[in-house]
Amino acid sequence: MSAKPLTARETCQVLRDIALGIRVMRRVDSNAQVEIDSGLMTVETDGWLITFYKQHRALDHCDRCLSPEGRAYIFDARQRYGTDPLELLSTWERSQLESLLSLT
């Protein structure tokens, strides 16, 4: 039996905790030292691995999220609006997250 997938809301809560300073994240992707305009960016916080897709130096969507227990959220472009965890953040939370990722 496979683990129950993470919901967008569960993933959003982790992102919200990062934006509010409750969790501290660090870049873990191979491009951490190289600033690129678009592409994937992976961060880790408290055992969670989160991969964002950025486009034109702004967050486009949350590509995937893996919890410490092995549950996963995977982005699907066919899903309806509101199923990307970034869409559930407030404007301030999203701006704060982009600032912490040094995108702005």
Jmol script that loads the backbone (N, CA, C; Angstrom):
load data "model"
ATOM      1  N   MET A   1       0.840  -1.170   0.000  1.00  0.00           N
ATOM      2  CA  MET A   1       0.000   0.000   0.000  1.00  0.00           C
ATOM      3  C   MET A   1       0.892   1.242   0.000  1.00  0.00           C
ATOM      4  N   SER A   2       0.638   2.172  -0.914  1.00  0.00           N
ATOM      5  CA  SER A   2       1.455   3.377  -1.019  1.00  0.00           C
ATOM      6  C   SER A   2       0.955   4.447  -0.057  1.00  0.00           C
ATOM      7  N   ALA A   3       1.853   5.378   0.259  1.00  0.00           N
ATOM      8  CA  ALA A   3       1.503   6.467   1.176  1.00  0.00           C
ATOM      9  C   ALA A   3       0.502   7.411   0.518  1.00  0.00           C
ATOM     10  N   LYS A   4      -0.364   7.973   1.342  1.00  0.00           N
ATOM     11  CA  LYS A   4      -1.347   8.950   0.867  1.00  0.00           C
ATOM     12  C   LYS A   4      -0.604  10.190   0.366  1.00  0.00           C
ATOM     13  N   PRO A   5      -0.951  10.693  -0.825  1.00  0.00           N
ATOM     14  CA  PRO A   5      -0.252  11.877  -1.347  1.00  0.00           C
ATOM     15  C   PRO A   5      -0.472  13.105  -0.460  1.00  0.00           C
ATOM     16  N   LEU A   6       0.497  14.017  -0.491  1.00  0.00           N
ATOM     17  CA  LEU A   6       0.337  15.293   0.196  1.00  0.00           C
ATOM     18  C   LEU A   6      -0.671  16.142  -0.559  1.00  0.00           C
ATOM     19  N   THR A   7      -1.454  16.883   0.151  1.00  0.00           N
ATOM     20  CA  THR A   7      -2.383  17.806  -0.494  1.00  0.00           C
ATOM     21  C   THR A   7      -1.685  19.150  -0.713  1.00  0.00           C
ATOM     22  N   ALA A   8      -2.282  19.965  -1.561  1.00  0.00           N
ATOM     23  CA  ALA A   8      -1.755  21.313  -1.784  1.00  0.00           C
ATOM     24  C   ALA A   8      -1.798  22.107  -0.481  1.00  0.00           C
ATOM     25  N   ARG A   9      -2.823  21.909   0.324  1.00  0.00           N
ATOM     26  CA  ARG A   9      -2.944  22.641   1.595  1.00  0.00           C
ATOM     27  C   ARG A   9      -1.843  22.246   2.583  1.00  0.00           C
ATOM     28  N   GLU A  10      -1.523  20.953   2.660  1.00  0.00           N
ATOM     29  CA  GLU A  10      -0.446  20.509   3.555  1.00  0.00           C
ATOM     30  C   GLU A  10       0.895  21.103   3.114  1.00  0.00           C
ATOM     31  N   THR A  11       1.128  21.098   1.815  1.00  0.00           N
ATOM     32  CA  THR A  11       2.364  21.659   1.272  1.00  0.00           C
ATOM     33  C   THR A  11       2.393  23.167   1.499  1.00  0.00           C
ATOM     34  N   CYS A  12       1.265  23.825   1.292  1.00  0.00           N
ATOM     35  CA  CYS A  12       1.166  25.265   1.508  1.00  0.00           C
ATOM     36  C   CYS A  12       1.518  25.628   2.945  1.00  0.00           C
ATOM     37  N   GLN A  13       1.119  24.813   3.905  1.00  0.00           N
ATOM     38  CA  GLN A  13       1.408  25.112   5.310  1.00  0.00           C
ATOM     39  C   GLN A  13       2.910  25.124   5.568  1.00  0.00           C
ATOM     40  N   VAL A  14       3.645  24.226   4.937  1.00  0.00           N
ATOM     41  CA  VAL A  14       5.100  24.211   5.082  1.00  0.00           C
ATOM     42  C   VAL A  14       5.681  25.500   4.486  1.00  0.00           C
ATOM     43  N   LEU A  15       5.183  25.898   3.306  1.00  0.00           N
ATOM     44  CA  LEU A  15       5.643  27.129   2.666  1.00  0.00           C
ATOM     45  C   LEU A  15       5.313  28.348   3.524  1.00  0.00           C
ATOM     46  N   ARG A  16       4.136  28.344   4.123  1.00  0.00           N
ATOM     47  CA  ARG A  16       3.713  29.440   5.003  1.00  0.00           C
ATOM     48  C   ARG A  16       4.642  29.519   6.221  1.00  0.00           C
ATOM     49  N   ASP A  17       4.982  28.364   6.794  1.00  0.00           N
ATOM     50  CA  ASP A  17       5.899  28.327   7.941  1.00  0.00           C
ATOM     51  C   ASP A  17       7.260  28.913   7.570  1.00  0.00           C
ATOM     52  N   ILE A  18       7.735  28.643   6.356  1.00  0.00           N
ATOM     53  CA  ILE A  18       9.002  29.210   5.896  1.00  0.00           C
ATOM     54  C   ILE A  18       8.873  30.728   5.788  1.00  0.00           C
ATOM     55  N   ALA A  19       7.799  31.183   5.152  1.00  0.00           N
ATOM     56  CA  ALA A  19       7.587  32.624   4.963  1.00  0.00           C
ATOM     57  C   ALA A  19       7.495  33.361   6.297  1.00  0.00           C
ATOM     58  N   LEU A  20       6.899  32.730   7.295  1.00  0.00           N
ATOM     59  CA  LEU A  20       6.724  33.354   8.607  1.00  0.00           C
ATOM     60  C   LEU A  20       7.945  33.209   9.511  1.00  0.00           C
ATOM     61  N   GLY A  21       8.973  32.488   9.042  1.00  0.00           N
ATOM     62  CA  GLY A  21      10.184  32.311   9.827  1.00  0.00           C
ATOM     63  C   GLY A  21      10.103  31.203  10.850  1.00  0.00           C
ATOM     64  N   ILE A  22       9.059  30.394  10.810  1.00  0.00           N
ATOM     65  CA  ILE A  22       8.912  29.279  11.741  1.00  0.00           C
ATOM     66  C   ILE A  22       9.866  28.145  11.363  1.00  0.00           C
ATOM     67  N   ARG A  23      10.059  27.950  10.068  1.00  0.00           N
ATOM     68  CA  ARG A  23      11.003  26.953   9.554  1.00  0.00           C
ATOM     69  C   ARG A  23      12.106  27.682   8.793  1.00  0.00           C
ATOM     70  N   VAL A  24      13.300  27.133   8.848  1.00  0.00           N
ATOM     71  CA  VAL A  24      14.436  27.687   8.113  1.00  0.00           C
ATOM     72  C   VAL A  24      14.746  26.746   6.961  1.00  0.00           C
ATOM     73  N   MET A  25      14.909  27.324   5.779  1.00  0.00           N
ATOM     74  CA  MET A  25      15.201  26.499   4.607  1.00  0.00           C
ATOM     75  C   MET A  25      16.624  26.753   4.132  1.00  0.00           C
ATOM     76  N   ARG A  26      17.112  25.794   3.357  1.00  0.00           N
ATOM     77  CA  ARG A  26      18.407  25.962   2.707  1.00  0.00           C
ATOM     78  C   ARG A  26      18.331  25.373   1.316  1.00  0.00           C
ATOM     79  N   ARG A  27      19.042  25.972   0.378  1.00  0.00           N
ATOM     80  CA  ARG A  27      19.074  25.472  -0.997  1.00  0.00           C
ATOM     81  C   ARG A  27      19.893  24.196  -1.035  1.00  0.00           C
ATOM     82  N   VAL A  28      19.410  23.209  -1.762  1.00  0.00           N
ATOM     83  CA  VAL A  28      20.136  21.937  -1.872  1.00  0.00           C
ATOM     84  C   VAL A  28      20.346  21.508  -3.319  1.00  0.00           C
ATOM     85  N   ASP A  29      19.842  22.290  -4.262  1.00  0.00           N
ATOM     86  CA  ASP A  29      19.991  21.895  -5.659  1.00  0.00           C
ATOM     87  C   ASP A  29      21.398  22.191  -6.166  1.00  0.00           C
ATOM     88  N   SER A  30      21.745  21.586  -7.283  1.00  0.00           N
ATOM     89  CA  SER A  30      23.080  21.745  -7.857  1.00  0.00           C
ATOM     90  C   SER A  30      23.300  23.152  -8.395  1.00  0.00           C
ATOM     91  N   ASN A  31      22.224  23.910  -8.611  1.00  0.00           N
ATOM     92  CA  ASN A  31      22.331  25.268  -9.127  1.00  0.00           C
ATOM     93  C   ASN A  31      22.322  26.307  -8.013  1.00  0.00           C
ATOM     94  N   ALA A  32      22.553  25.877  -6.770  1.00  0.00           N
ATOM     95  CA  ALA A  32      22.465  26.795  -5.637  1.00  0.00           C
ATOM     96  C   ALA A  32      23.431  27.964  -5.756  1.00  0.00           C
ATOM     97  N   GLN A  33      24.574  27.755  -6.345  1.00  0.00           N
ATOM     98  CA  GLN A  33      25.554  28.824  -6.467  1.00  0.00           C
ATOM     99  C   GLN A  33      25.416  29.611  -7.761  1.00  0.00           C
ATOM    100  N   VAL A  34      24.658  29.081  -8.704  1.00  0.00           N
ATOM    101  CA  VAL A  34      24.525  29.730 -10.006  1.00  0.00           C
ATOM    102  C   VAL A  34      23.116  30.290 -10.139  1.00  0.00           C
ATOM    103  N   GLU A  35      23.012  31.584 -10.265  1.00  0.00           N
ATOM    104  CA  GLU A  35      21.700  32.202 -10.430  1.00  0.00           C
ATOM    105  C   GLU A  35      21.275  32.097 -11.886  1.00  0.00           C
ATOM    106  N   ILE A  36      20.181  31.426 -12.109  1.00  0.00           N
ATOM    107  CA  ILE A  36      19.619  31.326 -13.449  1.00  0.00           C
ATOM    108  C   ILE A  36      18.242  31.959 -13.436  1.00  0.00           C
ATOM    109  N   ASP A  37      17.827  32.422 -14.582  1.00  0.00           N
ATOM    110  CA  ASP A  37      16.562  33.151 -14.709  1.00  0.00           C
ATOM    111  C   ASP A  37      15.358  32.237 -14.541  1.00  0.00           C
ATOM    112  N   SER A  38      15.429  31.026 -15.082  1.00  0.00           N
ATOM    113  CA  SER A  38      14.306  30.095 -15.061  1.00  0.00           C
ATOM    114  C   SER A  38      14.816  28.678 -14.803  1.00  0.00           C
ATOM    115  N   GLY A  39      13.939  27.847 -14.266  1.00  0.00           N
ATOM    116  CA  GLY A  39      14.288  26.448 -14.034  1.00  0.00           C
ATOM    117  C   GLY A  39      13.878  25.979 -12.657  1.00  0.00           C
ATOM    118  N   LEU A  40      14.331  24.795 -12.305  1.00  0.00           N
ATOM    119  CA  LEU A  40      13.984  24.185 -11.023  1.00  0.00           C
ATOM    120  C   LEU A  40      14.941  24.641  -9.927  1.00  0.00           C
ATOM    121  N   MET A  41      14.405  24.744  -8.715  1.00  0.00           N
ATOM    122  CA  MET A  41      15.164  25.135  -7.539  1.00  0.00           C
ATOM    123  C   MET A  41      14.667  24.277  -6.380  1.00  0.00           C
ATOM    124  N   THR A  42      15.572  23.588  -5.684  1.00  0.00           N
ATOM    125  CA  THR A  42      15.178  22.706  -4.581  1.00  0.00           C
ATOM    126  C   THR A  42      15.700  23.242  -3.260  1.00  0.00           C
ATOM    127  N   VAL A  43      14.819  23.197  -2.255  1.00  0.00           N
ATOM    128  CA  VAL A  43      15.174  23.619  -0.901  1.00  0.00           C
ATOM    129  C   VAL A  43      14.814  22.500   0.071  1.00  0.00           C
ATOM    130  N   GLU A  44      15.424  22.567   1.269  1.00  0.00           N
ATOM    131  CA  GLU A  44      15.141  21.592   2.321  1.00  0.00           C
ATOM    132  C   GLU A  44      14.813  22.359   3.592  1.00  0.00           C
ATOM    133  N   THR A  45      13.839  21.863   4.333  1.00  0.00           N
ATOM    134  CA  THR A  45      13.502  22.418   5.639  1.00  0.00           C
ATOM    135  C   THR A  45      12.950  21.311   6.528  1.00  0.00           C
ATOM    136  N   ASP A  46      13.592  21.069   7.627  1.00  0.00           N
ATOM    137  CA  ASP A  46      13.134  20.070   8.607  1.00  0.00           C
ATOM    138  C   ASP A  46      12.821  18.714   7.972  1.00  0.00           C
ATOM    139  N   GLY A  47      13.630  18.293   7.008  1.00  0.00           N
ATOM    140  CA  GLY A  47      13.426  16.993   6.362  1.00  0.00           C
ATOM    141  C   GLY A  47      12.496  17.023   5.161  1.00  0.00           C
ATOM    142  N   TRP A  48      11.869  18.144   4.904  1.00  0.00           N
ATOM    143  CA  TRP A  48      11.004  18.301   3.734  1.00  0.00           C
ATOM    144  C   TRP A  48      11.858  18.745   2.552  1.00  0.00           C
ATOM    145  N   LEU A  49      11.660  18.155   1.382  1.00  0.00           N
ATOM    146  CA  LEU A  49      12.319  18.595   0.154  1.00  0.00           C
ATOM    147  C   LEU A  49      11.264  19.221  -0.754  1.00  0.00           C
ATOM    148  N   ILE A  50      11.497  20.464  -1.133  1.00  0.00           N
ATOM    149  CA  ILE A  50      10.528  21.205  -1.941  1.00  0.00           C
ATOM    150  C   ILE A  50      11.232  21.698  -3.198  1.00  0.00           C
ATOM    151  N   THR A  51      10.635  21.411  -4.355  1.00  0.00           N
ATOM    152  CA  THR A  51      11.193  21.866  -5.624  1.00  0.00           C
ATOM    153  C   THR A  51      10.224  22.842  -6.261  1.00  0.00           C
ATOM    154  N   PHE A  52      10.741  24.035  -6.541  1.00  0.00           N
ATOM    155  CA  PHE A  52       9.963  25.087  -7.191  1.00  0.00           C
ATOM    156  C   PHE A  52      10.388  25.190  -8.655  1.00  0.00           C
ATOM    157  N   TYR A  53       9.478  25.667  -9.486  1.00  0.00           N
ATOM    158  CA  TYR A  53       9.845  26.051 -10.840  1.00  0.00           C
ATOM    159  C   TYR A  53       9.771  27.571 -10.871  1.00  0.00           C
ATOM    160  N   LYS A  54      10.888  28.181 -11.224  1.00  0.00           N
ATOM    161  CA  LYS A  54      10.890  29.642 -11.325  1.00  0.00           C
ATOM    162  C   LYS A  54      11.008  30.033 -12.788  1.00  0.00           C
ATOM    163  N   GLN A  55      10.395  31.150 -13.111  1.00  0.00           N
ATOM    164  CA  GLN A  55      10.423  31.656 -14.474  1.00  0.00           C
ATOM    165  C   GLN A  55      10.578  33.169 -14.406  1.00  0.00           C
ATOM    166  N   HIS A  56      11.564  33.687 -15.110  1.00  0.00           N
ATOM    167  CA  HIS A  56      11.848  35.135 -15.125  1.00  0.00           C
ATOM    168  C   HIS A  56      12.042  35.668 -13.712  1.00  0.00           C
ATOM    169  N   ARG A  57      12.837  34.949 -12.905  1.00  0.00           N
ATOM    170  CA  ARG A  57      13.207  35.338 -11.540  1.00  0.00           C
ATOM    171  C   ARG A  57      12.005  35.486 -10.599  1.00  0.00           C
ATOM    172  N   ALA A  58      10.948  34.728 -10.850  1.00  0.00           N
ATOM    173  CA  ALA A  58       9.782  34.704  -9.964  1.00  0.00           C
ATOM    174  C   ALA A  58       9.292  33.261  -9.855  1.00  0.00           C
ATOM    175  N   LEU A  59       8.672  32.920  -8.731  1.00  0.00           N
ATOM    176  CA  LEU A  59       8.140  31.572  -8.573  1.00  0.00           C
ATOM    177  C   LEU A  59       6.951  31.374  -9.499  1.00  0.00           C
ATOM    178  N   ASP A  60       6.983  30.300 -10.269  1.00  0.00           N
ATOM    179  CA  ASP A  60       5.882  29.977 -11.176  1.00  0.00           C
ATOM    180  C   ASP A  60       4.937  28.974 -10.513  1.00  0.00           C
ATOM    181  N   HIS A  61       5.501  27.876 -10.004  1.00  0.00           N
ATOM    182  CA  HIS A  61       4.686  26.881  -9.306  1.00  0.00           C
ATOM    183  C   HIS A  61       5.565  25.996  -8.434  1.00  0.00           C
ATOM    184  N   CYS A  62       4.919  25.279  -7.527  1.00  0.00           N
ATOM    185  CA  CYS A  62       5.601  24.282  -6.706  1.00  0.00           C
ATOM    186  C   CYS A  62       5.587  22.990  -7.516  1.00  0.00           C
ATOM    187  N   ASP A  63       6.742  22.534  -7.937  1.00  0.00           N
ATOM    188  CA  ASP A  63       6.824  21.357  -8.802  1.00  0.00           C
ATOM    189  C   ASP A  63       6.586  20.068  -8.032  1.00  0.00           C
ATOM    190  N   ARG A  64       7.188  19.980  -6.829  1.00  0.00           N
ATOM    191  CA  ARG A  64       6.986  18.785  -6.001  1.00  0.00           C
ATOM    192  C   ARG A  64       7.400  19.077  -4.570  1.00  0.00           C
ATOM    193  N   CYS A  65       6.877  18.256  -3.677  1.00  0.00           N
ATOM    194  CA  CYS A  65       7.215  18.368  -2.257  1.00  0.00           C
ATOM    195  C   CYS A  65       7.232  16.958  -1.690  1.00  0.00           C
ATOM    196  N   LEU A  66       8.291  16.626  -0.971  1.00  0.00           N
ATOM    197  CA  LEU A  66       8.424  15.311  -0.360  1.00  0.00           C
ATOM    198  C   LEU A  66       8.549  15.487   1.150  1.00  0.00           C
ATOM    199  N   SER A  67       7.633  14.865   1.891  1.00  0.00           N
ATOM    200  CA  SER A  67       7.646  14.979   3.355  1.00  0.00           C
ATOM    201  C   SER A  67       8.671  14.005   3.935  1.00  0.00           C
ATOM    202  N   PRO A  68       9.059  14.199   5.187  1.00  0.00           N
ATOM    203  CA  PRO A  68       9.993  13.267   5.830  1.00  0.00           C
ATOM    204  C   PRO A  68       9.446  11.834   5.896  1.00  0.00           C
ATOM    205  N   GLU A  69       8.116  11.689   5.887  1.00  0.00           N
ATOM    206  CA  GLU A  69       7.501  10.354   5.946  1.00  0.00           C
ATOM    207  C   GLU A  69       7.404   9.684   4.587  1.00  0.00           C
ATOM    208  N   GLY A  70       7.795  10.389   3.527  1.00  0.00           N
ATOM    209  CA  GLY A  70       7.763   9.817   2.183  1.00  0.00           C
ATOM    210  C   GLY A  70       6.514  10.155   1.377  1.00  0.00           C
ATOM    211  N   ARG A  71       5.626  10.971   1.937  1.00  0.00           N
ATOM    212  CA  ARG A  71       4.456  11.398   1.181  1.00  0.00           C
ATOM    213  C   ARG A  71       4.874  12.480   0.205  1.00  0.00           C
ATOM    214  N   ALA A  72       4.182  12.558  -0.932  1.00  0.00           N
ATOM    215  CA  ALA A  72       4.614  13.509  -1.964  1.00  0.00           C
ATOM    216  C   ALA A  72       3.450  14.281  -2.574  1.00  0.00           C
ATOM    217  N   TYR A  73       3.745  15.532  -2.919  1.00  0.00           N
ATOM    218  CA  TYR A  73       2.875  16.357  -3.743  1.00  0.00           C
ATOM    219  C   TYR A  73       3.612  16.504  -5.070  1.00  0.00           C
ATOM    220  N   ILE A  74       2.927  16.239  -6.175  1.00  0.00           N
ATOM    221  CA  ILE A  74       3.502  16.388  -7.512  1.00  0.00           C
ATOM    222  C   ILE A  74       2.594  17.322  -8.308  1.00  0.00           C
ATOM    223  N   PHE A  75       3.193  18.372  -8.904  1.00  0.00           N
ATOM    224  CA  PHE A  75       2.442  19.325  -9.709  1.00  0.00           C
ATOM    225  C   PHE A  75       1.880  18.638 -10.948  1.00  0.00           C
ATOM    226  N   ASP A  76       0.648  18.964 -11.281  1.00  0.00           N
ATOM    227  CA  ASP A  76       0.008  18.461 -12.493  1.00  0.00           C
ATOM    228  C   ASP A  76      -0.698  19.644 -13.147  1.00  0.00           C
ATOM    229  N   ALA A  77      -0.208  20.060 -14.301  1.00  0.00           N
ATOM    230  CA  ALA A  77      -0.751  21.238 -14.990  1.00  0.00           C
ATOM    231  C   ALA A  77      -2.217  21.064 -15.357  1.00  0.00           C
ATOM    232  N   ARG A  78      -2.709  19.848 -15.369  1.00  0.00           N
ATOM    233  CA  ARG A  78      -4.125  19.614 -15.708  1.00  0.00           C
ATOM    234  C   ARG A  78      -5.050  19.853 -14.526  1.00  0.00           C
ATOM    235  N   GLN A  79      -4.476  20.018 -13.335  1.00  0.00           N
ATOM    236  CA  GLN A  79      -5.311  20.258 -12.160  1.00  0.00           C
ATOM    237  C   GLN A  79      -5.946  21.636 -12.239  1.00  0.00           C
ATOM    238  N   ARG A  80      -7.052  21.792 -11.554  1.00  0.00           N
ATOM    239  CA  ARG A  80      -7.760  23.065 -11.593  1.00  0.00           C
ATOM    240  C   ARG A  80      -7.069  24.107 -10.727  1.00  0.00           C
ATOM    241  N   TYR A  81      -7.453  25.370 -10.904  1.00  0.00           N
ATOM    242  CA  TYR A  81      -6.884  26.475 -10.151  1.00  0.00           C
ATOM    243  C   TYR A  81      -7.042  26.239  -8.651  1.00  0.00           C
ATOM    244  N   GLY A  82      -6.033  26.615  -7.908  1.00  0.00           N
ATOM    245  CA  GLY A  82      -6.080  26.465  -6.457  1.00  0.00           C
ATOM    246  C   GLY A  82      -5.458  25.188  -5.958  1.00  0.00           C
ATOM    247  N   THR A  83      -4.899  24.390  -6.859  1.00  0.00           N
ATOM    248  CA  THR A  83      -4.284  23.143  -6.426  1.00  0.00           C
ATOM    249  C   THR A  83      -2.762  23.234  -6.393  1.00  0.00           C
ATOM    250  N   ASP A  84      -2.203  24.403  -6.744  1.00  0.00           N
ATOM    251  CA  ASP A  84      -0.778  24.651  -6.574  1.00  0.00           C
ATOM    252  C   ASP A  84      -0.608  25.328  -5.216  1.00  0.00           C
ATOM    253  N   PRO A  85       0.232  24.775  -4.346  1.00  0.00           N
ATOM    254  CA  PRO A  85       0.393  25.360  -3.010  1.00  0.00           C
ATOM    255  C   PRO A  85       0.745  26.842  -3.017  1.00  0.00           C
ATOM    256  N   LEU A  86       1.474  27.307  -4.015  1.00  0.00           N
ATOM    257  CA  LEU A  86       1.828  28.736  -4.079  1.00  0.00           C
ATOM    258  C   LEU A  86       0.590  29.610  -4.262  1.00  0.00           C
ATOM    259  N   GLU A  87      -0.429  29.096  -4.923  1.00  0.00           N
ATOM    260  CA  GLU A  87      -1.664  29.860  -5.144  1.00  0.00           C
ATOM    261  C   GLU A  87      -2.451  30.052  -3.852  1.00  0.00           C
ATOM    262  N   LEU A  88      -2.181  29.230  -2.860  1.00  0.00           N
ATOM    263  CA  LEU A  88      -2.901  29.306  -1.593  1.00  0.00           C
ATOM    264  C   LEU A  88      -2.259  30.279  -0.599  1.00  0.00           C
ATOM    265  N   LEU A  89      -1.047  30.746  -0.916  1.00  0.00           N
ATOM    266  CA  LEU A  89      -0.367  31.708  -0.056  1.00  0.00           C
ATOM    267  C   LEU A  89      -0.946  33.104  -0.251  1.00  0.00           C
ATOM    268  N   SER A  90      -0.856  33.920   0.777  1.00  0.00           N
ATOM    269  CA  SER A  90      -1.233  35.327   0.622  1.00  0.00           C
ATOM    270  C   SER A  90      -0.178  36.018  -0.237  1.00  0.00           C
ATOM    271  N   THR A  91      -0.492  37.204  -0.708  1.00  0.00           N
ATOM    272  CA  THR A  91       0.463  37.968  -1.508  1.00  0.00           C
ATOM    273  C   THR A  91       1.727  38.243  -0.705  1.00  0.00           C
ATOM    274  N   TRP A  92       1.562  38.608   0.567  1.00  0.00           N
ATOM    275  CA  TRP A  92       2.720  38.876   1.415  1.00  0.00           C
ATOM    276  C   TRP A  92       3.554  37.617   1.614  1.00  0.00           C
ATOM    277  N   GLU A  93       2.905  36.478   1.909  1.00  0.00           N
ATOM    278  CA  GLU A  93       3.637  35.224   2.138  1.00  0.00           C
ATOM    279  C   GLU A  93       4.441  34.827   0.901  1.00  0.00           C
ATOM    280  N   ARG A  94       3.823  34.956  -0.253  1.00  0.00           N
ATOM    281  CA  ARG A  94       4.525  34.602  -1.496  1.00  0.00           C
ATOM    282  C   ARG A  94       5.707  35.551  -1.738  1.00  0.00           C
ATOM    283  N   SER A  95       5.506  36.826  -1.504  1.00  0.00           N
ATOM    284  CA  SER A  95       6.576  37.807  -1.655  1.00  0.00           C
ATOM    285  C   SER A  95       7.715  37.511  -0.682  1.00  0.00           C
ATOM    286  N   GLN A  96       7.373  37.183   0.542  1.00  0.00           N
ATOM    287  CA  GLN A  96       8.380  36.852   1.556  1.00  0.00           C
ATOM    288  C   GLN A  96       9.159  35.610   1.142  1.00  0.00           C
ATOM    289  N   LEU A  97       8.480  34.599   0.630  1.00  0.00           N
ATOM    290  CA  LEU A  97       9.139  33.373   0.184  1.00  0.00           C
ATOM    291  C   LEU A  97      10.097  33.679  -0.972  1.00  0.00           C
ATOM    292  N   GLU A  98       9.667  34.495  -1.921  1.00  0.00           N
ATOM    293  CA  GLU A  98      10.538  34.870  -3.038  1.00  0.00           C
ATOM    294  C   GLU A  98      11.746  35.652  -2.533  1.00  0.00           C
ATOM    295  N   SER A  99      11.538  36.509  -1.550  1.00  0.00           N
ATOM    296  CA  SER A  99      12.643  37.271  -0.966  1.00  0.00           C
ATOM    297  C   SER A  99      13.639  36.335  -0.286  1.00  0.00           C
ATOM    298  N   LEU A 100      13.141  35.375   0.481  1.00  0.00           N
ATOM    299  CA  LEU A 100      14.017  34.417   1.147  1.00  0.00           C
ATOM    300  C   LEU A 100      14.803  33.567   0.145  1.00  0.00           C
ATOM    301  N   LEU A 101      14.198  33.330  -0.999  1.00  0.00           N
ATOM    302  CA  LEU A 101      14.877  32.574  -2.068  1.00  0.00           C
ATOM    303  C   LEU A 101      15.770  33.476  -2.908  1.00  0.00           C
ATOM    304  N   SER A 102      15.824  34.756  -2.543  1.00  0.00           N
ATOM    305  CA  SER A 102      16.624  35.767  -3.263  1.00  0.00           C
ATOM    306  C   SER A 102      16.233  35.887  -4.725  1.00  0.00           C
ATOM    307  N   LEU A 103      14.929  35.840  -4.982  1.00  0.00           N
ATOM    308  CA  LEU A 103      14.444  36.012  -6.353  1.00  0.00           C
ATOM    309  C   LEU A 103      14.105  37.468  -6.624  1.00  0.00           C
ATOM    310  N   THR A 104      13.849  38.226  -5.564  1.00  0.00           N
ATOM    311  CA  THR A 104      13.455  39.626  -5.772  1.00  0.00           C
ATOM    312  C   THR A 104      14.596  40.560  -5.446  1.00  0.00           C
TER     313      THR A 104
END
end "model"
wireframe off; spacefill off
backbone 0.3
color backbone group
